């Protein structure tokens, strides 16, 4: 495994490693287990695909921008996916990326709901409140999976356009497949099989999550905000430093 591509052009002595304060909410929400879907399903899944087509910020297209294929997933059909979730007694909340557009996603169904930032705001939730209440994560190259490692819960990488994405936006962690601590699925049927394993309580990647979490996280508790505040109080007269974590 090669070292990650450098993402910050700053000297290491200007990097303050405290852990990310947002992860405090993630870990605390997981402890309270306040459910979010509201339909009584015993298993709740979060699906966070990164954007393929952005209409705000940096306007661009990466990978496969096709509303019928969240995460570039081959053969995705919302009706069939809804039936699979019903059979597994699962609820899946797909949270859209802030730079994406709702038109790039299928409509909500009973067991598959599409949420935007506005939907979180309407419920008085942060994204990490939502994530902490779930039993597993489905994503692709979104960095949220790095934070989700702190919960030690299953992660499924639904990534049907892995090669196309490499050719457009590229990866900070590369070779990407050597870093992803979970099954990489490219079709809807493969995603359903992985969700079946979650429903059965089968987890073949716990050791791999632990290994990768040790590489990417210095702190794995809910005290990042405290460390940051303590560091700022101690260093308030010094030259400001970039706060970077995990």
C-alpha positions as CSV (number, residue, x, y, z in Angstrom):
1,X,0.0,0.0,0.0
2,X,1.5,3.3,-1.0
3,X,1.2,6.5,1.0
4,X,-1.8,8.7,0.2
5,X,-1.3,11.5,-2.3
6,X,-0.5,14.8,-0.6
7,X,-3.7,16.8,-0.1
8,X,-2.4,19.8,1.9
9,X,0.4,22.0,0.7
10,X,1.4,23.1,4.2
11,X,4.4,22.2,6.5
12,X,3.6,19.4,8.9
13,X,4.5,21.6,11.9
14,X,1.4,23.8,11.0
15,X,-0.9,20.8,11.2
16,X,-2.8,20.4,14.5
17,X,-4.0,16.8,14.9
18,X,-7.0,16.9,17.3
19,X,-9.6,14.7,15.6
20,X,-12.5,16.1,13.7
21,X,-15.1,17.8,16.1
22,X,-18.0,16.6,13.8
23,X,-17.0,13.0,14.7
24,X,-17.9,13.7,18.4
25,X,-21.6,13.9,17.2
26,X,-21.2,10.8,15.1
27,X,-20.0,8.7,18.1
28,X,-22.5,10.2,20.5
29,X,-25.4,9.6,18.1
30,X,-24.4,6.0,17.8
31,X,-24.6,5.6,21.6
32,X,-28.1,7.1,21.8
33,X,-29.4,5.0,18.9
34,X,-32.2,7.5,18.1
35,X,-33.8,6.1,14.9
36,X,-34.5,8.4,12.0
37,X,-36.5,6.6,9.4
38,X,-39.6,6.3,11.4
39,X,-41.2,3.2,9.7
40,X,-40.1,0.7,12.3
41,X,-37.5,-1.2,10.2
42,X,-35.0,-2.8,12.6
43,X,-32.1,-2.1,10.2
44,X,-31.3,1.4,8.9
45,X,-28.8,2.0,6.1
46,X,-27.3,5.3,5.0
47,X,-26.3,5.7,1.4
48,X,-24.0,8.7,0.6
49,X,-22.8,8.8,-3.0
50,X,-20.5,11.6,-3.9
51,X,-21.5,13.9,-6.7
52,X,-21.0,13.0,-10.3
53,X,-22.5,16.2,-11.7
54,X,-22.3,19.4,-9.7
55,X,-24.4,22.4,-10.4
56,X,-23.0,24.5,-7.5
57,X,-19.4,25.2,-6.5
58,X,-17.0,23.7,-8.9
59,X,-19.3,22.8,-11.8
60,X,-18.1,19.5,-13.4
61,X,-19.0,16.0,-14.3
62,X,-17.1,13.0,-12.9
63,X,-17.6,9.3,-13.4
64,X,-21.0,8.4,-14.8
65,X,-23.6,11.1,-14.2
66,X,-26.8,9.2,-14.7
67,X,-29.9,9.6,-12.4
68,X,-30.8,5.9,-12.9
69,X,-27.4,4.9,-11.5
70,X,-26.6,6.3,-8.0
71,X,-23.0,5.7,-7.3
72,X,-22.6,4.7,-11.0
73,X,-24.2,1.4,-10.0
74,X,-25.0,-0.8,-13.0
75,X,-28.6,-2.1,-13.3
76,X,-30.1,0.0,-10.6
77,X,-33.9,0.0,-10.5
78,X,-35.6,1.8,-7.7
79,X,-38.7,-0.4,-7.7
80,X,-36.6,-3.6,-7.5
81,X,-34.4,-2.1,-4.8
82,X,-37.5,-1.1,-2.8
83,X,-38.7,-4.7,-3.0
84,X,-35.3,-5.9,-1.8
85,X,-35.3,-3.5,1.1
86,X,-38.8,-4.6,2.1
87,X,-37.9,-8.3,2.0
88,X,-34.8,-7.5,4.2
89,X,-36.9,-5.3,6.6
90,X,-34.5,-2.5,6.0
91,X,-34.7,1.3,5.4
92,X,-32.2,3.1,3.3
93,X,-31.8,6.8,3.5
94,X,-29.8,8.2,0.5
95,X,-28.4,11.6,1.4
96,X,-27.5,13.6,-1.6
97,X,-24.2,15.5,-1.9
98,X,-24.5,19.3,-1.3
99,X,-23.0,19.9,-4.8
100,X,-25.3,17.5,-6.5
101,X,-28.9,18.0,-7.7
102,X,-32.0,16.1,-6.6
103,X,-32.8,15.4,-10.3
104,X,-29.8,13.1,-10.3
105,X,-31.5,10.6,-8.0
106,X,-34.6,8.4,-8.2
107,X,-37.8,9.4,-6.3
108,X,-38.3,8.3,-2.7
109,X,-40.2,5.1,-1.9
110,X,-41.4,3.6,1.4
111,X,-38.0,2.0,2.2
112,X,-35.7,4.2,0.1
113,X,-35.9,7.9,1.0
114,X,-33.9,10.6,-0.7
115,X,-32.7,13.4,1.7
116,X,-31.0,16.7,1.0
117,X,-29.4,19.1,3.5
118,X,-32.8,20.8,3.7
119,X,-34.4,17.6,4.8
120,X,-31.9,17.3,7.6
121,X,-32.5,20.9,8.6
122,X,-36.2,20.3,8.7
123,X,-35.7,17.5,11.2
124,X,-33.2,19.4,13.3
125,X,-30.4,16.9,12.5
126,X,-26.9,17.2,11.3
127,X,-25.5,14.7,8.8
128,X,-23.5,13.0,11.6
129,X,-26.6,12.7,13.9
130,X,-28.2,10.8,11.0
131,X,-25.1,8.6,10.3
132,X,-24.7,7.7,14.0
133,X,-28.2,6.2,14.0
134,X,-27.6,3.8,11.1
135,X,-26.4,0.2,11.1
136,X,-24.3,0.3,8.0
137,X,-23.0,2.7,5.3
138,X,-23.2,2.5,1.5
139,X,-21.0,4.9,-0.3
140,X,-18.3,5.2,-3.0
141,X,-15.3,7.5,-2.8
142,X,-17.0,10.0,-0.4
143,X,-14.7,10.7,2.5
144,X,-17.5,10.0,4.9
145,X,-16.4,6.3,5.0
146,X,-13.2,7.4,6.8
147,X,-15.2,9.0,9.6
148,X,-17.7,6.1,9.7
149,X,-14.8,3.8,10.5
150,X,-15.0,5.1,14.1
151,X,-18.3,3.3,14.5
152,X,-16.9,-0.1,13.5
153,X,-20.0,-0.9,11.5
154,X,-20.2,-2.4,8.0
155,X,-19.3,-0.3,5.0
156,X,-20.4,-1.2,1.4
157,X,-18.7,0.5,-1.5
158,X,-21.3,0.9,-4.3
159,X,-19.0,2.0,-7.1
160,X,-20.0,1.0,-10.6
161,X,-17.9,3.7,-12.3
162,X,-14.6,3.2,-10.4
163,X,-12.5,3.4,-13.5
164,X,-14.4,6.3,-15.1
165,X,-14.0,8.2,-11.8
166,X,-10.3,7.5,-11.7
167,X,-9.9,9.0,-15.2
168,X,-11.8,12.2,-14.2
169,X,-11.5,13.3,-10.6
170,X,-8.9,10.7,-9.5
171,X,-8.2,9.4,-6.0
172,X,-6.2,10.7,-3.0
173,X,-5.9,7.1,-1.7
174,X,-4.6,5.0,-4.6
175,X,-4.6,2.2,-5.5
176,X,-8.1,2.8,-4.2
177,X,-9.0,-0.9,-3.8
178,X,-6.2,-1.4,-1.4
179,X,-7.7,1.1,1.0
180,X,-11.5,0.3,0.9
181,X,-12.4,-1.8,4.0
182,X,-15.5,-3.4,2.7
183,X,-17.0,-5.1,-0.3
184,X,-16.8,-3.1,-3.6
185,X,-20.0,-3.7,-5.6
186,X,-20.6,-2.6,-9.1
187,X,-24.2,-3.8,-9.7
188,X,-27.5,-3.5,-7.8
189,X,-27.6,-7.3,-7.4
190,X,-24.2,-7.2,-5.8
191,X,-25.4,-4.4,-3.5
192,X,-28.4,-6.5,-2.5
193,X,-26.2,-9.5,-1.7
194,X,-24.0,-7.4,0.6
195,X,-27.1,-5.9,2.3
196,X,-28.4,-9.5,2.9
197,X,-25.1,-10.2,4.7
198,X,-25.6,-7.1,6.9
199,X,-29.2,-8.3,7.7
200,X,-27.8,-11.7,8.6
201,X,-25.2,-10.1,10.9
202,X,-22.3,-11.4,8.8
203,X,-19.3,-9.1,8.8
204,X,-16.2,-10.3,7.0
205,X,-14.3,-6.9,7.0
206,X,-14.1,-6.1,10.7
207,X,-10.3,-6.8,10.8
208,X,-9.7,-4.8,7.6
209,X,-11.7,-1.8,9.0
210,X,-9.6,-1.9,12.2
211,X,-6.4,-2.0,10.1
212,X,-7.4,1.0,7.9
213,X,-8.8,2.9,10.8
214,X,-5.4,2.6,12.6
215,X,-3.8,4.1,9.5
216,X,-6.2,7.0,9.0
217,X,-7.2,8.0,12.6
218,X,-5.0,9.2,15.4
219,X,-8.0,9.7,17.8
220,X,-11.0,7.4,17.9
221,X,-13.0,8.9,20.7
222,X,-15.6,11.7,21.1
223,X,-13.2,14.2,22.6
224,X,-12.0,16.0,19.4
225,X,-13.9,19.2,20.3
226,X,-12.3,19.3,23.7
227,X,-8.8,18.7,22.3
228,X,-9.3,21.5,19.8
229,X,-10.6,24.0,22.3
230,X,-7.7,23.1,24.7
231,X,-5.2,23.6,22.0
232,X,-6.6,26.9,20.9
233,X,-6.7,28.1,24.5
234,X,-3.0,27.1,25.0
235,X,-1.8,28.5,21.7
236,X,-3.9,31.6,21.3
237,X,-0.9,33.9,21.2
238,X,1.1,31.7,18.8
239,X,1.0,31.7,15.0
240,X,-2.3,30.1,13.8
241,X,-2.0,26.6,12.7
242,X,-4.1,24.6,10.3
243,X,-6.4,22.2,12.0
244,X,-6.3,18.9,10.1
245,X,-7.5,15.6,11.3
246,X,-8.2,12.6,11.8
